Amino acid sequence: MLCFPGSASRNQGTIGCCRDERGDYEEVTAATAATAFESRGAETCLKDRLEEAFQLQFPFNAVDISKYDSAKDQSALQAEGVANAKKLAEILKEDSTICLKILGFTGPSYSKDDDRRLVRLALERTRALRKVLKEAGCANKVAAKGLGHVDGKGPRCEISLCSAEAADALEREALEFEATANLPPPGPRTFEFEGKRTGQDTFGLALDVQDDALPVVKIILPGGIVDAWNCQSPPEKMLAVGMALTAVNGMSFAGKEMVAKLNMPGDWKLTFKVPKESVVTLKKDGKEPLGMNLRKAQEHNIALMVTGVTGLAAAAGIKPKDRIVEVSGQSGSATELMKLLLAAQHEVVLKVH
């Protein structure tokens, strides 16, 4: 979006406000902003058209930050964003002395390990938006900088007027970050929770336990220690369903043994990871088996545990201890997932943790 100094706007939902002839303000949605933009003619002054342009949206494709790789192009601007950037470029071509800065923001992550990835993703998105402006004939000086997750307003690009000196300074800051970021390779994110159990309270976790496999959070019960932690924590530090318990007080044990330790009073430091997620498509010919041995937990089961693979499953990269959490777009209990697998005819799409 394009913001003039002293104004504010967000690239999501209701995206701004405009003043009508009476001087009152009314909300402007993406649809009404685009309609207003198209209806304004050349007689409108440059500033007015720029003020309308900052209400347009520049959406990007969603990215799983745990899989984000800065070596690959994962900053694709959606068709709506490309079209709106071209509209903005047409206005800017009328005065090439106008200088802009684009600041990129992202949503939160579960792990502090991802902070630099978030900044890099935001930087790549601002540069992608600038590239579209340039390719559309915009010769203006445009600085691009990523900030990552710094507020609760969600992922967006904010564009505002700036001086040529300010644009140069922002570009230097972005280049310095790029030179020193040393981004770690994509991988599972870790999350740590610390709490004290007195014996009169409980952690309030229902865990999916599969023998020696990592226990996975199925339910966070209200009134427990974890629920209290989540209520006072920002989103990026909240424990969530689907996370896997990897260590208790810095030590790893078999799944059932870790769960047993949590039943004892004491000071606890629990380490969880947000599992990497992949989507696998298995295509079978007639009654050909999928090639998976599966089992479910005795209680609190939220997935099917893979215990062995052959044939189609092995060829697709599914491994023992993987968990199937979704079958052909549907989630449910392990029993429900098994019914979906048995009903599959020619193709089945699995979401695997």
Salt bridges, closest charged atoms under 4 A:
ASP20 OD2 - ARG22 NH2 2.93
ASP24 OD2 - ARG22 NE 3.37
GLU38 OE2 - LYS87 NZ 2.94
GLU52 OE2 - ARG40 NH1 2.13
GLU90 OE2 - LYS93 NZ 2.67
GLU94 OE2 - ARG49 NH1 2.63
ASP114 OD1 - ARG117 NH1 2.95
ASP114 OD2 - ARG189 NE 3.64
ASP115 OD2 - LYS112 NZ 3.05
GLU124 OE2 - ARG120 NE 2.84
GLU124 OE2 - ARG127 NH1 3.96
ASP151 OD2 - ARG156 NH2 2.69
GLU158 OE2 - ARG156 NE 2.86
ASP168 OD1 - LYS141 NZ 3.11
GLU171 OE2 - ARG130 NH1 2.94
GLU173 OE1 - LYS145 NZ 2.42
GLU178 OE2 - ARG120 NH2 3.36
GLU178 OE2 - ARG127 NH1 2.95
GLU192 OE1 - LYS269 NZ 3.41
ASP208 OD2 - ARG323 NE 3.87
ASP211 OD1 - LYS256 NZ 3.18
ASP211 OD2 - ARG295 NH2 3.33
ASP212 OD2 - LYS321 NZ 3.57
GLU236 OE1 - HIS149 NE2 3.70
ASP267 OD1 - LYS196 NZ 3.40
GLU277 OE2 - LYS351 NZ 3.88
GLU277 OE1 - HIS353 NE2 3.07
GLU326 OE1 - LYS351 NZ 3.58
GLU347 OE1 - LYS283 NZ 3.90
